[in-house]
Amino acid sequence: MLVSKGDEVKLLAAGSSPQACPVTALYDRSWVNRGSFHLELSDTIIYKDGKQVGRATYKVDRDASLLSQMANGDTKIEGMAEQLFPGKAGQ
């Protein structure tokens, strides 16, 4: 999604400092299989010049009776990315 907005994206090595690039995103995703795969946890932290400037978290309650919480993971992640990086590159 960020590439389609004109941003340059590269994958840093595990354990890299948030200061490795002017803008860095650290993320954790967890999926669960309940008949099909669903996003269970998504946590993204955004750093600019080494300082945290944004965070988006999505977490589903582990209670299997709450299947209504289940979201399409790709759609949820794209929505979170749009909130953290609105508009076009450089804006």
N, C-alpha and C positions, 0 to 999 in steps of 0.2 A: 504494500500500500504506500509506503513512504517513497519508494522508488518512482511510483507512478505520479507522485506529486513533484518530482524533480529533486528529491533529496538524495545525497550520496549515502549509501549504507554499506557497512562492512562488519564482519563478525570478528570480535576480539577474542583472544585466548582466554580460557577460564582463569579467573583470578585477576584479570586486568583491573587496573585502577579506574575509577570513574573519570579521572583526569586524562585518560588515554586519548580522548577526542574532545572537541569543544562541547558536543552534546552526546551523552551516553545514556542508553536505556538498558537497565538490568531487568530481566524478567524470569518468572517462574510459572510454569503451567503444569497442571495435573489433570489427567483424564480418568474417567471411571467407566467401566463396561457394565451397563445395566440393560442388557439386551442389545444395545448399541452404545457406541462411545459418546460420552457427554463431557463437556468441560466441567470440572469440579472446582478448580481453583485457578485463578489468573492474578498475578501480582506483578505490576510493572512500575518501576521507579525511574524517573527521568532526572539526570544530572546535567547542569550547564556550568561549564568551567569548574567542575568538581563539586558544585553545591546542588543539593536536591532542590528541584523546582517543581516537581509534579509526581503524583502517584495515583494509580488506578488499581483497585482491587475488586475482584469478583469471587465470591465463595458460596458454594451450595451447601446447605445443611445436609449432613450425612443420613438423615432419616429417609429411608427408602419410600415412605408414604408421601413424600413431598416431591413427586416427580414433576409437578407443575413448575418447579424451579429450574428444571433442566433447560438449557438454552443451546442453540446451535453455536458451537464453539467458535467457528470461523467468524460468524456474524458478530458474536459478542466481542471477540478480540479486535475486529475491525472498528467497532463502535468505540471501544476504549482507546484505540490508537487515534481515532479522529478527535476524541476529547482532549487527548494529550498533545496532539499535533494538528490543530485546526488550520484550515486554509492551505495555501500553496507553499512550496519551499521558500524559505527566506522571509516569510511574513511573521 
